[in-house]
């Protein structure tokens, strides 16, 4: 679930912005949650920028890591940003659980129908077809063939 959602630190846009700023520059961020999703991550980025001589502007206010009030304000903002992300994650999980209970969330549709799966297993059992042959005949990948065959073993 960690594609480009922002829950992981490896975000191309953020990495480019952090690499582009130089000493004396000001990195402008509309909200702290656009920069970091957790307090430790925000502190790491803030400390890294300060060590490089880069100022950080959050919502129009410049964060000063040397000022105790600025540091406290930054930490409070980071705590709220993390709280927002945690709330969103919790609501998403609750919504998915409700949808699953109502039968609305069933996951990805199988590539092969049950009838095709049975035929694939029969053809494999005959010994006349390799995994690659079966993948080509059914227009699926080899891992899909292995998954269907593995499922047959666990169903039996």
C-alpha positions as CSV (number, residue, x, y, z in Angstrom):
1,X,0.0,0.0,0.0
2,X,3.0,2.2,-0.1
3,X,3.0,3.2,-3.8
4,X,3.2,7.0,-4.1
5,X,0.7,7.6,-1.3
6,X,3.0,9.6,0.8
7,X,3.1,7.1,3.6
8,X,6.6,6.2,2.7
9,X,9.5,8.7,2.6
10,X,10.5,7.8,-1.0
11,X,8.4,10.3,-2.9
12,X,9.9,11.5,-6.2
13,X,8.6,15.0,-6.0
14,X,9.8,15.5,-2.4
15,X,13.2,14.0,-3.2
16,X,13.6,16.4,-6.1
17,X,12.6,19.4,-4.0
18,X,14.9,18.5,-1.2
19,X,17.8,17.9,-3.6
20,X,17.2,21.2,-5.4
21,X,17.4,23.5,-2.4
22,X,20.7,25.1,-1.5
23,X,22.0,27.0,1.5
24,X,20.2,30.4,1.8
25,X,17.1,29.0,-0.1
26,X,13.6,28.8,1.5
27,X,11.5,25.6,0.8
28,X,7.9,26.7,0.7
29,X,5.3,24.1,1.8
30,X,1.6,25.0,2.1
31,X,1.0,22.5,4.9
32,X,3.3,20.3,6.9
33,X,1.4,17.2,6.0
34,X,2.5,17.8,2.3
35,X,6.1,17.5,3.5
36,X,6.0,14.7,6.1
37,X,3.5,12.2,7.5
38,X,5.0,11.5,10.8
39,X,6.7,13.4,13.6
40,X,10.1,11.6,13.2
41,X,10.0,12.1,9.5
42,X,9.2,15.9,9.9
43,X,12.0,16.3,12.4
44,X,14.4,14.5,10.1
45,X,13.5,16.7,7.1
46,X,13.5,19.9,9.3
47,X,16.9,19.1,10.9
48,X,18.4,18.1,7.5
49,X,17.2,21.4,5.9
50,X,18.5,23.4,8.9
51,X,21.9,21.7,8.8
52,X,22.1,22.6,5.1
53,X,21.2,26.3,5.8
54,X,17.8,26.0,4.1
55,X,14.8,27.8,5.7
56,X,11.4,26.1,5.7
57,X,8.2,28.1,5.2
58,X,5.1,26.4,6.4
59,X,1.8,28.0,5.4
60,X,3.5,31.4,5.0
61,X,5.4,31.3,8.3
62,X,9.1,30.6,8.3
63,X,10.2,27.8,10.7
64,X,13.3,28.7,12.7
65,X,14.8,25.5,14.3
66,X,17.1,27.6,16.5
67,X,14.1,29.4,18.2
68,X,12.5,27.3,20.9
69,X,9.0,28.6,20.0
70,X,9.6,27.8,16.4
71,X,10.8,24.4,17.2
72,X,7.8,23.8,19.5
73,X,5.3,25.1,16.8
74,X,6.9,22.8,14.2
75,X,6.6,19.8,16.5
76,X,2.9,20.6,17.2
77,X,2.2,20.9,13.5
78,X,4.0,17.6,12.9
79,X,1.9,15.9,15.6
80,X,-1.3,17.2,14.0
81,X,-0.2,16.1,10.5
82,X,0.5,12.6,11.8
83,X,-2.8,12.6,13.7
84,X,-4.7,13.5,10.4
85,X,-2.9,10.7,8.5
86,X,-3.7,8.2,11.3
87,X,-7.4,9.3,11.3
88,X,-7.7,8.9,7.6
89,X,-6.1,5.5,7.7
90,X,-8.5,4.4,10.5
91,X,-11.5,5.7,8.6
92,X,-10.4,4.0,5.4
93,X,-10.0,0.6,7.2
94,X,-13.4,1.0,8.9
95,X,-15.0,1.8,5.5
96,X,-13.4,-1.2,3.9
97,X,-14.6,-3.4,6.8
98,X,-18.2,-2.2,6.4
99,X,-18.0,-2.7,2.6
100,X,-16.6,-6.2,3.1
101,X,-19.3,-7.1,5.6
102,X,-22.0,-5.9,3.1
103,X,-20.3,-8.0,0.3
104,X,-19.3,-4.9,-1.7
105,X,-15.6,-5.4,-1.4
106,X,-14.6,-8.7,-2.8
107,X,-11.1,-8.0,-4.1
108,X,-9.7,-8.5,-7.6
109,X,-11.7,-10.6,-10.0
110,X,-9.9,-13.9,-11.0
111,X,-8.2,-13.9,-14.4
112,X,-9.7,-17.3,-15.2
113,X,-13.3,-18.5,-14.6
114,X,-13.7,-21.6,-12.4
115,X,-14.3,-23.6,-15.6
116,X,-11.1,-22.3,-17.2
117,X,-9.2,-23.1,-13.9
118,X,-10.5,-26.7,-14.0
119,X,-9.5,-27.1,-17.6
120,X,-6.0,-25.7,-16.8
121,X,-5.6,-28.2,-14.0
122,X,-6.8,-31.0,-16.2
123,X,-4.4,-30.1,-19.0
124,X,-1.5,-29.8,-16.5
125,X,-2.4,-33.2,-14.9
126,X,-2.2,-34.8,-18.4
127,X,1.5,-34.0,-18.5
128,X,1.3,-32.9,-22.1
129,X,1.7,-29.2,-21.3
130,X,4.4,-27.1,-19.7
131,X,3.6,-24.1,-17.4
132,X,4.7,-21.8,-20.3
133,X,2.4,-23.7,-22.7
134,X,-0.6,-23.3,-20.3
135,X,0.2,-19.6,-19.8
136,X,0.2,-19.1,-23.5
137,X,-3.0,-21.1,-24.1
138,X,-5.0,-19.2,-21.4
139,X,-3.3,-15.8,-22.1
140,X,-2.1,-15.4,-18.5
141,X,1.2,-15.1,-16.9
142,X,3.2,-18.0,-15.5
143,X,2.6,-16.9,-11.9
144,X,-1.1,-17.0,-12.6
145,X,-0.8,-20.6,-13.8
146,X,1.2,-21.5,-10.6
147,X,-1.4,-19.7,-8.5
148,X,-4.3,-21.7,-10.1
149,X,-2.4,-25.0,-9.6
150,X,-1.4,-24.1,-6.1
151,X,-5.0,-23.2,-5.2
152,X,-6.0,-26.7,-6.5
153,X,-3.6,-28.3,-4.0
154,X,-4.9,-26.2,-1.1
155,X,-8.6,-26.8,-2.0
156,X,-8.2,-30.6,-2.1
